[in-house]
């Protein structure tokens, strides 16, 4: 079923979209027409929710409600787009990135506090996928295509759309972050899993691997670098001395590649290799018409995207590879916001999510 055929609001509606992450939260207002066109889009609030995070999410959503009330704006629908496991587009089950490990009835909590407005909780990657499809100008022919959207930055997120609907299979299909790429790999406590793709491809783990390689190399040489240290080398030294191995940022990783630092090049090539393997698996199993790649590792780190695509090609059957289109999405947040507004037009959002 194509998405345009199930849009049930013929008139423009007033929508609030809340983009929620651990370190930042943005509130957007706007109106959406029956064809998914967004009008008067504005960001009207931003804040850092880190101090309000706790296992059951109560304090976090208390603050969200307070900010909604203080804005004195009226909305037909509120969409909260966030990472985590969401049930029935209303209840948060868990969110490792937000430190939530207890169920919370987020939709009911907000709607009861803000004039019984319609509230929908949507996993962030699903919003990104719908927003990207909208940006690609969905036509009747495209509605029957299969699209995979992958985000690679602080974590790894992915979703697959088939015939205009997110594919879940028996429940959690499409989430490649949990794909095991090394059976005896590092244990990732948040996922309760060893050797997962996320523990090899996300920025914190790449940073940790770079620092560990630096420490091994330094101990092996047992001599200090005689020449002037580069920006990336200084960052590795600082991270090691402070025992903060996950502090290497995207721009520093990119600097390491530009400086032709062997640690940066090799660690990022390994990460791109694992991501390519995962993409090859997706192509082999679901053979999507298009694969969209987003996230700061994809857009901000030198050569990472190209290496990941090359790895995916090397791990794919040529007959399948030749009919898949790839695209780098330059702004996943823009996709996320647009997708959330687009989904707000659908009364029974379960028809597509």
C-alpha positions as a Markdown table, in Angstrom:
| # | Residue | x | y | z |
|---|---|---|---|---|
| 1 | Unk | 0.0 | 0.0 | 0.0 |
| 2 | Unk | 1.5 | 3.4 | -1.0 |
| 3 | Unk | 1.8 | 6.0 | 1.6 |
| 4 | Unk | -0.2 | 8.6 | -0.3 |
| 5 | Unk | -3.2 | 6.3 | -0.4 |
| 6 | Unk | -3.5 | 6.1 | 3.3 |
| 7 | Unk | -3.0 | 9.8 | 4.3 |
| 8 | Unk | -6.3 | 10.6 | 6.1 |
| 9 | Unk | -6.1 | 14.3 | 6.8 |
| 10 | Unk | -7.3 | 16.3 | 3.8 |
| 11 | Unk | -6.6 | 19.6 | 5.5 |
| 12 | Unk | -3.2 | 21.0 | 6.8 |
| 13 | Unk | -2.5 | 20.0 | 10.4 |
| 14 | Unk | -0.4 | 21.7 | 13.0 |
| 15 | Unk | 2.5 | 19.4 | 14.1 |
| 16 | Unk | 5.2 | 19.5 | 16.8 |
| 17 | Unk | 8.2 | 17.3 | 16.1 |
| 18 | Unk | 10.6 | 16.5 | 19.0 |
| 19 | Unk | 14.0 | 15.2 | 18.0 |
| 20 | Unk | 15.4 | 13.5 | 21.1 |
| 21 | Unk | 18.9 | 12.4 | 21.8 |
| 22 | Unk | 21.1 | 12.0 | 24.9 |
| 23 | Unk | 23.0 | 15.3 | 24.5 |
| 24 | Unk | 20.5 | 17.4 | 22.7 |
| 25 | Unk | 16.7 | 17.8 | 22.0 |
| 26 | Unk | 15.1 | 20.0 | 19.4 |
| 27 | Unk | 11.5 | 21.1 | 19.1 |
| 28 | Unk | 10.1 | 22.0 | 15.7 |
| 29 | Unk | 6.7 | 23.4 | 14.7 |
| 30 | Unk | 5.0 | 23.5 | 11.3 |
| 31 | Unk | 2.0 | 22.6 | 9.2 |
| 32 | Unk | 1.7 | 19.7 | 6.9 |
| 33 | Unk | -0.5 | 19.5 | 3.8 |
| 34 | Unk | -2.3 | 16.3 | 2.6 |
| 35 | Unk | 0.5 | 15.8 | 0.1 |
| 36 | Unk | 3.2 | 15.9 | 2.8 |
| 37 | Unk | 4.4 | 19.4 | 2.1 |
| 38 | Unk | 5.7 | 21.2 | 5.2 |
| 39 | Unk | 4.9 | 24.8 | 5.7 |
| 40 | Unk | 6.1 | 27.3 | 8.3 |
| 41 | Unk | 8.8 | 24.9 | 9.7 |
| 42 | Unk | 10.6 | 26.5 | 12.6 |
| 43 | Unk | 12.7 | 25.3 | 15.5 |
| 44 | Unk | 11.3 | 26.9 | 18.6 |
| 45 | Unk | 13.2 | 25.1 | 21.5 |
| 46 | Unk | 16.5 | 23.3 | 22.1 |
| 47 | Unk | 18.1 | 22.0 | 25.2 |
| 48 | Unk | 20.4 | 19.3 | 26.6 |
| 49 | Unk | 18.5 | 16.6 | 28.3 |
| 50 | Unk | 21.5 | 14.8 | 29.8 |
| 51 | Unk | 20.8 | 16.0 | 33.4 |
| 52 | Unk | 17.2 | 14.7 | 33.2 |
| 53 | Unk | 18.0 | 11.1 | 32.1 |
| 54 | Unk | 17.2 | 8.3 | 34.4 |
| 55 | Unk | 16.2 | 4.6 | 33.9 |
| 56 | Unk | 12.4 | 5.1 | 33.8 |
| 57 | Unk | 12.4 | 8.3 | 31.7 |
| 58 | Unk | 10.0 | 10.2 | 34.1 |
| 59 | Unk | 12.2 | 13.3 | 34.6 |
| 60 | Unk | 13.1 | 13.4 | 30.9 |
| 61 | Unk | 9.4 | 13.6 | 29.8 |
| 62 | Unk | 8.5 | 15.9 | 32.7 |
| 63 | Unk | 10.9 | 18.4 | 31.2 |
| 64 | Unk | 9.6 | 17.8 | 27.7 |
| 65 | Unk | 6.0 | 18.5 | 28.9 |
| 66 | Unk | 7.1 | 21.6 | 30.7 |
| 67 | Unk | 8.8 | 23.0 | 27.6 |
| 68 | Unk | 5.7 | 22.2 | 25.5 |
| 69 | Unk | 3.4 | 24.0 | 27.9 |
| 70 | Unk | 5.8 | 27.1 | 28.2 |
| 71 | Unk | 5.7 | 27.5 | 24.4 |
| 72 | Unk | 1.9 | 28.1 | 24.6 |
| 73 | Unk | 1.6 | 26.6 | 21.1 |
| 74 | Unk | -1.3 | 24.5 | 20.0 |
| 75 | Unk | -0.8 | 21.3 | 18.0 |
| 76 | Unk | -3.0 | 18.6 | 16.4 |
| 77 | Unk | -0.2 | 16.0 | 16.7 |
| 78 | Unk | 3.1 | 15.7 | 18.5 |
| 79 | Unk | 5.7 | 13.3 | 17.2 |
| 80 | Unk | 8.6 | 12.3 | 19.4 |
| 81 | Unk | 11.4 | 10.8 | 17.3 |
| 82 | Unk | 14.1 | 9.0 | 19.4 |
| 83 | Unk | 16.4 | 6.0 | 19.5 |
| 84 | Unk | 15.3 | 2.8 | 21.3 |
| 85 | Unk | 12.7 | 0.0 | 21.3 |
| 86 | Unk | 9.2 | 1.4 | 20.9 |
| 87 | Unk | 6.0 | -0.6 | 21.3 |
| 88 | Unk | 2.8 | 0.3 | 19.4 |
| 89 | Unk | 4.3 | 3.8 | 18.6 |
| 90 | Unk | 3.4 | 4.8 | 22.2 |
| 91 | Unk | 5.5 | 3.1 | 24.8 |
| 92 | Unk | 9.2 | 3.2 | 25.3 |
| 93 | Unk | 10.5 | -0.3 | 26.2 |
| 94 | Unk | 14.2 | 0.5 | 26.4 |
| 95 | Unk | 16.7 | 3.0 | 24.9 |
| 96 | Unk | 20.4 | 2.2 | 25.6 |
| 97 | Unk | 21.5 | 5.6 | 24.1 |
| 98 | Unk | 19.2 | 7.5 | 26.5 |
| 99 | Unk | 19.9 | 5.2 | 29.5 |
| 100 | Unk | 16.3 | 4.1 | 29.7 |
| 101 | Unk | 16.0 | 0.5 | 30.8 |
| 102 | Unk | 12.4 | 0.5 | 32.2 |
| 103 | Unk | 9.1 | 0.7 | 30.2 |
| 104 | Unk | 7.5 | 4.1 | 30.1 |
| 105 | Unk | 4.1 | 5.1 | 28.6 |
| 106 | Unk | 5.5 | 8.2 | 26.9 |
| 107 | Unk | 2.5 | 8.8 | 24.6 |
| 108 | Unk | 0.0 | 8.6 | 27.4 |
| 109 | Unk | 2.1 | 10.8 | 29.6 |
| 110 | Unk | 2.4 | 13.6 | 27.1 |
| 111 | Unk | -1.2 | 13.6 | 25.8 |
| 112 | Unk | -2.7 | 13.6 | 29.3 |
| 113 | Unk | -0.5 | 16.6 | 30.3 |
| 114 | Unk | -1.0 | 18.6 | 27.1 |
| 115 | Unk | -4.7 | 18.9 | 26.4 |
| 116 | Unk | -5.1 | 15.3 | 25.2 |
| 117 | Unk | -3.3 | 16.0 | 21.9 |
| 118 | Unk | -2.5 | 13.0 | 19.7 |
| 119 | Unk | 1.1 | 11.9 | 20.5 |
| 120 | Unk | 3.1 | 9.3 | 18.6 |
| 121 | Unk | 6.5 | 7.9 | 19.6 |
| 122 | Unk | 8.6 | 6.8 | 16.5 |
| 123 | Unk | 12.0 | 5.3 | 16.3 |
| 124 | Unk | 14.5 | 7.8 | 14.9 |
| 125 | Unk | 15.7 | 5.6 | 12.0 |
| 126 | Unk | 12.1 | 5.1 | 10.7 |
| 127 | Unk | 11.6 | 8.9 | 10.5 |
| 128 | Unk | 14.8 | 9.3 | 8.7 |
| 129 | Unk | 13.8 | 6.7 | 6.1 |
| 130 | Unk | 10.4 | 8.3 | 5.5 |
| 131 | Unk | 12.0 | 11.7 | 5.3 |
| 132 | Unk | 14.5 | 10.5 | 2.7 |
| 133 | Unk | 11.9 | 8.9 | 0.6 |
| 134 | Unk | 9.9 | 12.1 | 0.7 |
| 135 | Unk | 13.0 | 14.0 | -0.4 |
| 136 | Unk | 13.5 | 11.6 | -3.2 |
| 137 | Unk | 10.0 | 12.6 | -4.5 |
| 138 | Unk | 8.0 | 9.5 | -4.0 |
| 139 | Unk | 6.2 | 8.5 | -7.2 |
| 140 | Unk | 3.7 | 5.6 | -7.6 |
| 141 | Unk | 6.5 | 3.5 | -9.1 |
| 142 | Unk | 8.9 | 4.3 | -6.1 |
| 143 | Unk | 6.3 | 3.2 | -3.6 |
| 144 | Unk | 6.8 | -0.4 | -4.7 |
| 145 | Unk | 10.6 | -0.3 | -4.3 |
| 146 | Unk | 12.7 | -1.6 | -1.4 |
| 147 | Unk | 14.9 | 1.0 | 0.4 |
| 148 | Unk | 17.4 | 0.4 | 3.2 |
| 149 | Unk | 18.5 | 3.4 | 5.3 |
| 150 | Unk | 21.7 | 3.1 | 7.4 |
| 151 | Unk | 23.0 | 5.6 | 9.9 |
| 152 | Unk | 26.6 | 5.3 | 11.2 |
| 153 | Unk | 27.8 | 7.7 | 13.9 |
| 154 | Unk | 27.6 | 7.3 | 17.7 |
| 155 | Unk | 25.8 | 4.0 | 17.0 |
| 156 | Unk | 24.5 | 2.1 | 14.0 |
| 157 | Unk | 20.9 | 2.3 | 13.0 |
| 158 | Unk | 19.1 | 0.8 | 10.0 |
| 159 | Unk | 15.6 | 0.2 | 8.6 |
| 160 | Unk | 14.1 | -1.4 | 5.5 |
| 161 | Unk | 11.1 | -0.1 | 3.7 |
| 162 | Unk | 9.1 | -2.4 | 1.4 |
| 163 | Unk | 6.1 | -1.1 | -0.6 |
| 164 | Unk | 5.9 | 2.1 | 1.5 |
| 165 | Unk | 6.0 | 0.3 | 4.8 |
| 166 | Unk | 8.8 | -0.4 | 7.4 |
| 167 | Unk | 9.6 | -4.1 | 7.3 |
| 168 | Unk | 9.8 | -5.7 | 10.7 |
| 169 | Unk | 9.4 | -9.4 | 9.9 |
| 170 | Unk | 8.6 | -11.3 | 13.1 |
| 171 | Unk | 9.4 | -8.1 | 15.0 |
| 172 | Unk | 12.9 | -6.6 | 14.7 |
| 173 | Unk | 14.0 | -7.2 | 11.1 |
| 174 | Unk | 16.5 | -4.8 | 9.5 |
| 175 | Unk | 18.5 | -3.8 | 12.6 |
| 176 | Unk | 22.0 | -4.5 | 11.4 |
| 177 | Unk | 23.7 | -3.0 | 14.5 |
| 178 | Unk | 23.3 | -6.4 | 16.2 |
| 179 | Unk | 24.7 | -8.4 | 13.3 |
| 180 | Unk | 27.6 | -10.4 | 14.7 |
| 181 | Unk | 30.7 | -9.7 | 12.6 |
| 182 | Unk | 33.3 | -11.3 | 15.1 |
| 183 | Unk | 32.1 | -14.2 | 17.1 |
| 184 | Unk | 34.8 | -13.7 | 19.8 |
| 185 | Unk | 34.8 | -9.9 | 19.6 |
| 186 | Unk | 34.4 | -7.3 | 22.3 |
| 187 | Unk | 31.5 | -7.5 | 24.6 |
| 188 | Unk | 29.1 | -4.6 | 24.3 |
| 189 | Unk | 27.2 | -4.2 | 27.6 |
| 190 | Unk | 24.4 | -2.0 | 26.3 |
| 191 | Unk | 23.5 | -4.6 | 23.6 |
| 192 | Unk | 24.4 | -7.6 | 25.9 |
| 193 | Unk | 26.3 | -9.0 | 22.9 |
| 194 | Unk | 29.8 | -9.8 | 21.7 |
| 195 | Unk | 31.2 | -8.9 | 18.3 |
| 196 | Unk | 28.3 | -6.9 | 17.1 |
| 197 | Unk | 28.6 | -4.6 | 14.1 |
| 198 | Unk | 28.0 | -1.5 | 16.3 |
| 199 | Unk | 31.0 | -2.3 | 18.4 |
| 200 | Unk | 33.2 | -2.2 | 15.3 |
| 201 | Unk | 31.7 | 0.6 | 13.3 |
| 202 | Unk | 30.4 | 3.3 | 15.7 |
| 203 | Unk | 32.6 | 6.3 | 16.5 |
| 204 | Unk | 33.2 | 5.6 | 20.2 |
| 205 | Unk | 34.5 | 2.1 | 19.4 |
| 206 | Unk | 36.6 | 3.3 | 16.5 |
| 207 | Unk | 38.0 | 5.9 | 18.8 |
| 208 | Unk | 38.8 | 3.3 | 21.5 |
| 209 | Unk | 40.5 | 1.0 | 18.9 |
| 210 | Unk | 42.6 | 3.9 | 17.7 |
| 211 | Unk | 43.8 | 4.8 | 21.2 |
| 212 | Unk | 44.5 | 1.1 | 22.0 |
| 213 | Unk | 46.6 | 0.8 | 18.8 |
| 214 | Unk | 48.5 | 3.9 | 19.8 |
| 215 | Unk | 49.2 | 2.6 | 23.2 |
| 216 | Unk | 50.4 | -0.7 | 21.8 |
| 217 | Unk | 52.6 | 1.0 | 19.2 |
| 218 | Unk | 54.1 | 3.4 | 21.8 |
| 219 | Unk | 54.9 | 0.5 | 24.2 |
| 220 | Unk | 56.3 | -1.6 | 21.5 |
| 221 | Unk | 58.7 | 1.2 | 20.3 |
| 222 | Unk | 59.5 | 2.4 | 23.8 |
| 223 | Unk | 60.7 | 5.7 | 22.3 |
| 224 | Unk | 59.0 | 9.1 | 22.0 |
| 225 | Unk | 58.3 | 10.6 | 18.6 |
| 226 | Unk | 61.2 | 12.8 | 17.8 |
| 227 | Unk | 59.4 | 15.0 | 15.2 |
| 228 | Unk | 56.6 | 17.4 | 16.0 |
| 229 | Unk | 53.4 | 15.5 | 16.8 |
| 230 | Unk | 50.4 | 16.0 | 14.5 |
| 231 | Unk | 46.9 | 17.0 | 15.6 |
| 232 | Unk | 45.7 | 13.4 | 15.6 |
| 233 | Unk | 48.8 | 12.1 | 17.5 |
| 234 | Unk | 48.3 | 14.7 | 20.2 |
| 235 | Unk | 44.7 | 13.7 | 20.5 |
| 236 | Unk | 45.7 | 10.0 | 20.9 |
| 237 | Unk | 48.2 | 10.9 | 23.5 |
| 238 | Unk | 45.7 | 13.0 | 25.5 |
| 239 | Unk | 43.0 | 10.3 | 25.3 |
| 240 | Unk | 45.5 | 7.8 | 26.6 |
| 241 | Unk | 46.8 | 9.9 | 29.4 |
| 242 | Unk | 43.3 | 10.7 | 30.6 |
| 243 | Unk | 42.1 | 7.1 | 30.2 |
| 244 | Unk | 39.3 | 8.4 | 28.0 |
| 245 | Unk | 39.6 | 6.2 | 24.9 |
| 246 | Unk | 36.3 | 7.2 | 23.4 |
| 247 | Unk | 37.0 | 10.9 | 23.1 |
| 248 | Unk | 38.4 | 11.0 | 19.5 |
| 249 | Unk | 35.9 | 13.1 | 17.5 |
| 250 | Unk | 34.9 | 12.9 | 13.9 |
| 251 | Unk | 37.0 | 15.8 | 12.8 |
| 252 | Unk | 40.1 | 14.3 | 14.6 |
| 253 | Unk | 39.5 | 10.9 | 12.8 |
| 254 | Unk | 39.3 | 12.8 | 9.5 |
| 255 | Unk | 42.5 | 14.7 | 10.4 |
| 256 | Unk | 44.2 | 11.4 | 11.1 |
| 257 | Unk | 43.4 | 10.2 | 7.6 |
| 258 | Unk | 44.5 | 13.5 | 6.0 |
| 259 | Unk | 47.8 | 13.3 | 7.9 |
| 260 | Unk | 48.2 | 9.7 | 6.6 |
| 261 | Unk | 48.4 | 8.4 | 10.1 |
| 262 | Unk | 48.6 | 4.6 | 9.8 |
| 263 | Unk | 46.5 | 4.0 | 13.0 |
| 264 | Unk | 43.6 | 6.2 | 11.7 |
| 265 | Unk | 43.8 | 4.7 | 8.2 |
| 266 | Unk | 43.8 | 1.1 | 9.4 |
| 267 | Unk | 41.2 | 1.4 | 12.1 |
| 268 | Unk | 38.8 | 3.2 | 9.8 |
| 269 | Unk | 39.4 | 0.8 | 6.9 |
| 270 | Unk | 38.6 | -2.1 | 9.3 |
| 271 | Unk | 35.4 | -0.3 | 10.3 |
| 272 | Unk | 34.5 | 0.3 | 6.7 |
| 273 | Unk | 35.2 | -3.4 | 5.9 |
| 274 | Unk | 32.7 | -4.6 | 8.5 |
| 275 | Unk | 30.1 | -2.1 | 7.4 |
| 276 | Unk | 30.6 | -3.3 | 3.8 |
| 277 | Unk | 30.1 | -6.9 | 4.9 |
| 278 | Unk | 26.8 | -5.9 | 6.6 |
| 279 | Unk | 25.6 | -4.1 | 3.5 |
| 280 | Unk | 26.6 | -7.1 | 1.4 |
| 281 | Unk | 24.4 | -9.3 | 3.7 |
| 282 | Unk | 21.5 | -6.9 | 3.2 |
| 283 | Unk | 21.9 | -7.1 | -0.5 |
| 284 | Unk | 22.1 | -10.9 | -0.5 |
| 285 | Unk | 19.0 | -11.3 | 1.7 |
| 286 | Unk | 16.6 | -8.5 | 0.7 |
| 287 | Unk | 18.2 | -7.0 | -2.4 |
| 288 | Unk | 16.9 | -3.5 | -2.0 |
| 289 | Unk | 16.5 | -1.2 | -5.0 |
| 290 | Unk | 18.4 | 1.5 | -3.1 |
| 291 | Unk | 20.7 | 1.8 | -0.1 |
| 292 | Unk | 20.9 | 5.2 | 1.6 |
| 293 | Unk | 23.9 | 5.9 | 3.9 |
| 294 | Unk | 23.9 | 8.7 | 6.5 |
| 295 | Unk | 25.6 | 9.8 | 9.8 |
| 296 | Unk | 28.7 | 11.7 | 10.7 |
| 297 | Unk | 31.1 | 8.9 | 9.9 |
| 298 | Unk | 29.7 | 8.7 | 6.4 |
| 299 | Unk | 29.6 | 12.5 | 5.8 |
| 300 | Unk | 32.4 | 13.9 | 7.9 |
| 301 | Unk | 35.3 | 11.4 | 8.0 |
| 302 | Unk | 37.6 | 11.4 | 5.0 |
| 303 | Unk | 37.2 | 8.4 | 2.6 |
| 304 | Unk | 35.0 | 6.3 | 5.0 |
| 305 | Unk | 32.0 | 6.3 | 2.7 |
| 306 | Unk | 34.1 | 5.3 | -0.4 |
| 307 | Unk | 35.8 | 2.5 | 1.6 |
| 308 | Unk | 32.5 | 1.2 | 2.9 |
| 309 | Unk | 31.0 | 1.1 | -0.6 |
| 310 | Unk | 34.1 | -0.7 | -2.0 |
| 311 | Unk | 33.9 | -3.2 | 0.8 |
| 312 | Unk | 30.2 | -3.8 | 0.1 |
| 313 | Unk | 30.9 | -4.3 | -3.6 |
| 314 | Unk | 33.7 | -6.8 | -2.7 |
| 315 | Unk | 31.3 | -8.8 | -0.5 |
| 316 | Unk | 28.3 | -8.7 | -2.9 |
| 317 | Unk | 27.3 | -11.0 | -5.8 |
| 318 | Unk | 27.8 | -8.9 | -8.9 |
| 319 | Unk | 24.4 | -9.7 | -10.4 |
| 320 | Unk | 22.7 | -8.3 | -7.3 |
| 321 | Unk | 25.2 | -5.4 | -6.8 |
| 322 | Unk | 24.7 | -4.0 | -10.3 |
| 323 | Unk | 21.0 | -3.3 | -9.7 |
| 324 | Unk | 21.3 | -1.5 | -6.4 |
| 325 | Unk | 21.5 | 2.3 | -6.2 |
| 326 | Unk | 23.6 | 4.0 | -3.5 |
| 327 | Unk | 23.3 | 7.5 | -2.1 |
| 328 | Unk | 25.0 | 9.4 | 0.6 |
| 329 | Unk | 22.5 | 11.4 | 2.7 |
| 330 | Unk | 24.2 | 14.6 | 3.8 |
| 331 | Unk | 21.8 | 15.5 | 6.6 |
| 332 | Unk | 20.1 | 12.7 | 8.5 |
| 333 | Unk | 18.5 | 15.2 | 11.0 |
| 334 | Unk | 16.8 | 16.9 | 8.1 |
| 335 | Unk | 15.5 | 13.5 | 6.9 |
| 336 | Unk | 14.4 | 12.8 | 10.5 |
| 337 | Unk | 12.4 | 16.0 | 10.9 |
| 338 | Unk | 10.7 | 15.8 | 7.5 |
| 339 | Unk | 9.9 | 12.1 | 8.0 |
| 340 | Unk | 8.3 | 12.9 | 11.4 |
| 341 | Unk | 6.1 | 15.6 | 9.9 |
| 342 | Unk | 5.2 | 13.3 | 7.0 |
| 343 | Unk | 4.1 | 10.5 | 9.4 |
| 344 | Unk | 2.0 | 13.0 | 11.4 |
| 345 | Unk | -0.5 | 13.0 | 8.4 |
| 346 | Unk | -1.3 | 9.3 | 8.8 |
| 347 | Unk | -4.1 | 8.6 | 11.3 |
| 348 | Unk | -3.3 | 4.9 | 11.7 |
| 349 | Unk | 0.4 | 5.1 | 11.7 |
| 350 | Unk | 0.7 | 1.4 | 12.3 |
| 351 | Unk | -0.2 | 1.0 | 8.6 |
| 352 | Unk | 3.3 | 2.0 | 7.6 |
| 353 | Unk | 5.3 | 1.5 | 10.8 |
